[in-house]
Amino acid sequence: MKKETTKSAKAIRTRNNVLIHILLAVLAFIWVFPVLWVIMTSFRAEKGSYVSTFFPKAFTLDNYIKLFTDTTILNFPKMFMNTLVIAIFSCLLSTFFVLSAAYCLSRMRFKMRKPYMNMAMILGLFPGFMSMVAVYFILKAVGLTEGSLIRLALILCYSGGAALGFQIAKGFFDTTPYAIDEAAMIDGCTRWQVFTKITLPLSKPIIIYTILTSFISPWVDFIFAKVICRANADQYTVAIGLWKMLEKEYIDNWYTCFAAGAVLISIPIAILFLKLQKYYVNGMTGAVKG
């Protein structure tokens, strides 16, 4: 009787595992299908956005070549460099702001600490683009909406409110024993030295996580970039450039180039995630435990 019960339980477990794996396979296919379609479209030789077949009739590299050679209408290399510069500087500033705020709120006790954290949590419920009109007029008032200063304006937009997203980093810092800080201060370290020479070296996972998230936001943002850049084509980012490729006057000649551009801008993010995935997961795990 016991053997029969064991066999029955094993059969049920096997059936459940099979059903779960089938479901996961279907979900994986649904997720991967658009990615495969974009990649195949980027190598498609036929022009235009309307085709009768899913698989291209002929493959070519001309779409990738055109992105970097045909700069008369849409200067993709310039857009790519604009986005790279903005993303790098925004990432550096945002990472510093987030880690500094998280450390202060994790290690220090001061007036208005709790109200600030509550306020930050409430503000985090609202999307950032709700403030874009006010932000644009503030930037315009100080003269940051024309010429090369647009890049500075975008960097300020992306990094200015970064400290409000301190919660995950704070959760990670909370897992580090406070006794380490006390021992360092007894030995003569200042708060800054404890932060830079002790806490940060012990917090590599959350630093990597913060860098990744801080880099991705400006890299893929469209709304703020479009509002601030307006008609300044020489300051466009790749998000605006890809959007322009789908406009009525460009879509017939640039649709396959749009797919090629989408593939190219995804490569840096994919490489970063693949190389730093271990630290990313450890950072999230430590923050949840904290």
C-alpha positions in Angstrom: 0.0 0.0 0.0 2.8 2.3 0.9 4.6 1.6 -2.4 1.4 2.3 -4.4 1.0 5.7 -2.6 4.7 6.6 -3.3 4.3 5.7 -7.0 1.1 7.7 -7.2 2.7 10.8 -5.6 5.7 10.4 -7.9 3.4 10.2 -10.9 1.5 13.4 -9.8 4.8 15.2 -9.2 6.1 14.2 -12.7 2.9 15.3 -14.4 3.0 18.6 -12.6 6.6 19.1 -13.6 5.8 18.4 -17.2 2.9 20.8 -17.3 5.0 23.5 -15.6 7.8 23.1 -18.1 5.3 23.2 -21.0 3.8 26.4 -19.7 7.3 27.9 -19.2 8.3 26.9 -22.8 5.2 28.6 -24.2 5.9 31.7 -22.2 9.6 31.7 -23.3 8.5 31.4 -26.9 6.1 34.3 -26.5 8.8 36.4 -25.0 11.6 35.5 -27.5 9.3 35.7 -30.6 9.4 39.5 -30.9 13.1 39.5 -30.4 13.7 37.0 -33.2 11.4 39.0 -35.4 13.3 42.2 -34.9 16.6 40.5 -35.5 15.4 38.9 -38.7 13.9 42.2 -39.9 17.2 43.9 -39.3 18.8 41.6 -41.9 15.8 41.8 -44.4 16.7 43.0 -47.9 13.1 44.1 -48.8 12.3 47.7 -47.9 9.2 49.0 -46.2 7.1 48.0 -43.2 4.5 45.9 -45.0 5.6 42.4 -46.0 3.6 39.3 -46.7 5.9 36.7 -45.1 7.4 36.4 -41.7 10.8 35.1 -42.8 12.8 37.5 -45.1 13.1 36.5 -48.7 16.8 37.6 -48.7 19.3 38.6 -46.1 21.7 41.5 -46.2 24.0 43.7 -44.0 23.0 46.8 -45.8 20.7 48.0 -43.1 23.5 48.1 -40.6 25.9 49.7 -43.0 23.3 52.4 -43.9 22.9 53.3 -40.2 26.5 54.4 -40.0 27.0 55.7 -43.6 23.8 57.5 -44.6 23.8 60.5 -42.2 22.2 63.0 -44.5 18.7 62.6 -42.9 19.2 60.7 -39.6 22.7 60.8 -38.1 22.6 57.5 -36.1 26.3 57.6 -35.0 25.8 61.1 -33.6 22.7 60.0 -31.8 24.5 57.0 -30.4 27.4 59.1 -29.1 25.0 61.6 -27.5 23.1 58.8 -25.7 26.4 57.2 -24.6 27.8 60.4 -23.1 24.5 61.2 -21.4 24.1 57.7 -20.0 27.7 57.5 -18.7 27.6 60.8 -16.8 24.1 60.2 -15.6 25.1 56.8 -14.4 28.1 58.2 -12.4 26.1 60.9 -10.8 23.0 58.8 -10.0 25.1 56.0 -8.5 26.9 58.5 -6.2 23.6 60.1 -5.2 21.8 56.8 -4.5 24.6 55.2 -2.6 25.2 58.3 -0.5 21.6 58.8 0.4 21.1 55.1 1.1 24.2 55.0 3.4 23.0 58.1 5.3 19.5 56.8 5.9 20.8 53.4 6.8 23.6 54.4 9.2 22.7 57.9 10.6 19.8 59.0 12.8 18.6 62.6 12.4 15.5 64.7 12.5 13.0 64.2 9.6 14.6 60.9 8.6 11.4 58.9 8.8 9.3 61.6 7.2 11.8 61.8 4.3 11.7 58.1 3.7 7.9 58.1 3.7 7.8 61.1 1.4 10.3 59.5 -1.0 8.1 56.3 -1.1 5.0 58.3 -1.9 6.8 60.3 -4.6 8.0 57.1 -6.1 4.5 56.1 -6.7 4.1 58.8 -9.4 5.9 58.5 -12.8 8.7 61.0 -13.4 7.3 62.3 -16.7 4.4 64.0 -14.7 6.9 66.7 -13.9 8.4 67.1 -17.4 6.6 70.3 -18.3 7.7 72.1 -15.1 11.2 70.6 -15.5 11.4 71.9 -19.1 10.4 75.5 -18.2 13.0 75.5 -15.3 15.7 74.3 -17.7 14.6 76.9 -20.3 14.7 79.7 -17.7 18.4 78.9 -16.9 19.3 78.5 -20.6 19.9 74.7 -20.8 17.5 73.9 -23.7 19.6 75.1 -26.6 22.7 73.7 -28.3 25.1 71.4 -26.6 23.8 72.4 -23.2 20.8 70.1 -23.9 23.1 67.1 -23.0 23.8 68.8 -19.7 20.1 69.3 -19.2 19.3 65.7 -19.8 22.1 64.6 -17.4 20.6 66.8 -14.7 17.1 65.4 -15.4 18.2 61.8 -15.1 20.4 62.2 -12.1 18.7 65.0 -10.2 16.0 62.9 -8.5 18.0 59.6 -8.4 18.4 59.7 -4.6 14.7 59.1 -4.2 15.3 55.5 -5.3 17.5 54.7 -2.3 15.3 51.9 -0.9 17.0 48.9 -2.4 20.5 50.2 -1.6 19.5 51.0 1.9 18.1 47.5 2.4 21.5 46.1 1.4 23.4 48.5 3.7 21.2 47.5 6.6 22.6 43.9 6.3 26.1 45.1 7.0 26.8 45.0 10.8 27.0 48.5 12.3 29.8 47.2 14.6 32.2 47.4 11.6 31.5 51.2 11.4 32.0 51.6 15.1 35.3 49.8 15.1 36.5 51.9 12.2 35.5 55.2 13.9 37.2 54.1 17.2 40.4 53.7 15.1 40.0 57.3 13.9 38.1 57.0 10.6 35.7 59.7 9.6 32.2 58.9 8.3 33.5 59.6 4.7 36.4 57.2 5.2 34.0 54.5 6.6 31.8 54.9 3.6 34.5 54.9 0.9 37.0 52.5 2.4 34.9 50.0 4.3 31.2 50.1 3.3 31.6 50.4 -0.5 34.3 47.7 -0.8 31.9 45.3 1.1 28.9 46.4 -1.1 30.0 45.4 -4.6 26.7 43.7 -5.5 24.6 46.7 -4.8 27.0 49.0 -6.5 26.8 46.9 -9.7 23.0 46.8 -9.4 22.8 50.6 -9.0 25.2 51.2 -11.9 23.1 48.9 -14.2 19.8 50.6 -13.4 21.3 54.1 -13.5 22.7 53.4 -17.0 19.6 51.8 -18.5 17.2 54.6 -17.6 18.9 57.3 -19.8 19.9 54.8 -22.4 16.2 53.9 -23.2 14.4 57.0 -22.2 12.3 58.8 -24.9 9.8 61.1 -23.1 12.3 63.5 -21.4 14.7 63.4 -24.3 12.0 64.3 -26.8 10.6 67.2 -24.7 14.0 68.8 -24.1 15.6 68.2 -27.4 12.6 69.3 -29.5 13.8 70.2 -33.0 17.5 70.1 -32.2 18.4 67.2 -34.4 22.1 67.3 -33.6 21.3 66.5 -29.9 18.9 63.6 -30.5 19.4 60.4 -28.6 18.9 56.9 -30.1 15.4 56.7 -28.7 14.3 59.8 -30.7 16.2 58.6 -33.7 14.5 55.2 -33.8 11.1 57.0 -33.3 11.9 59.3 -36.3 12.6 56.3 -38.5 9.0 55.2 -38.0 7.5 58.5 -39.1 5.5 58.6 -42.3 8.2 60.3 -44.5 11.0 57.9 -43.4 9.3 54.6 -42.6 9.5 53.1 -46.2 13.3 53.6 -46.4 14.3 53.3 -42.8 12.0 50.6 -41.3 14.6 47.8 -41.6 17.3 50.2 -40.4 15.0 50.8 -37.4 15.2 47.1 -36.6 19.0 47.2 -37.0 19.3 50.1 -34.7 17.1 48.4 -32.1 19.4 45.4 -32.2 22.5 47.6 -31.9 21.3 49.6 -28.8 20.3 46.4 -27.1 23.8 44.9 -27.4 25.6 47.1 -24.7 22.8 46.4 -22.2 22.8 42.6 -22.9 26.6 42.5 -22.5 26.4 44.4 -19.2 23.8 42.0 -17.8 25.6 38.9 -18.9 28.9 40.0 -17.4 27.4 41.4 -14.2 24.5 39.1 -13.7 26.0 37.4 -10.6 26.4 40.8 -8.8 23.0 42.0 -9.9 21.3 38.9 -8.4 23.4 39.2 -5.2 22.5 42.9 -4.9 18.8 42.2 -5.1 19.0 39.3 -2.7 20.9 41.3 -0.1 18.4 44.2 -0.4 15.4 41.9 0.1 17.0 40.3 3.2 17.7 43.7 4.6 
